[in-house]
């Protein structure tokens, strides 16, 4: 086996060091089994983001969707609306995180930012319920959502902001 990997590495060295590492199957995995920022780690997190999005409640008949997003829970994300909302509009923010760790979701709607911590549930355990909270627009302006991972958070995240009916 070693000679096969060595032969592949030598062959790939002609094409570049990065290719050699990929052909040798090098993945940067920590001792706890969590993948670092490799292609496999990114793909796993994006897969969990798809699963998290599927765990958001079906709200097709409940209010108008203002914002939604999904992605890697290990990366910072910020998103905002392009349109402004009127003062006093009640909004529902829902988020699901799958994996390990937690994220802080900070929302604002024309007022001071409101941070909320969302814990990441293990995938496939049935414990992936959406965290929900209400946001009321303080003055006319856009709705903003920022996601900040804490510690060694790994996984996928999905969130949605909609009007309350």
ABEGO torsion letter per residue (X at the ends): XAAAAAAAAAAAAAAEAAAAAAAAGBBBBBAAGBBBBBAAAAAAAAAAAAAAAAABBBAAABEBBABBBBEBAABBBBBBBABBBBBGBBBBBBBBBBEBEBBBBBBBBGBBBBBBBBBBBBBGAGABBBBBBBBBBABBEBBBBBBBBBEABBEBBBBBBBBBX
